[in-house]
Structure formats: structure tokens, C-alpha cells
């Protein structure tokens, strides 16, 4: 079983991109290193989808 969560680009810091989803009190924030996102060829402005699944 897994879930997919769509995160939208919110801001950037010196070293990270910040993505958010939902509204308070259910809001979630995810910080990812710029280097990792850029090496993957992902355009942070388009947002990201995160798949969450139980580790086996």
C-alpha cells in the first residue's frame, strides 16, 4: 500500500528548496537539498509528487 502526495514549490533557502502541501493544521512542509533536486533534473517550480510506502 502506498500514498502519493503532491507538494508545491513554496520558497528556497541558500541550500534547499521548500515544498508545501495542505492547509493548517494539516499542512506538511518538505525541505530538499538543491543539489539533489538539480542532479535529478527536476524543475522545483513545477512541484513534486512524493510516494510514501511502508518499508519492507
Secondary structure, 3 states (H helix, E strand, C coil): CEEEEEEEEEEECCCEEEEEECCCCCCEEEEEEHHHHHHCCCCHHHCEEEEEECCC
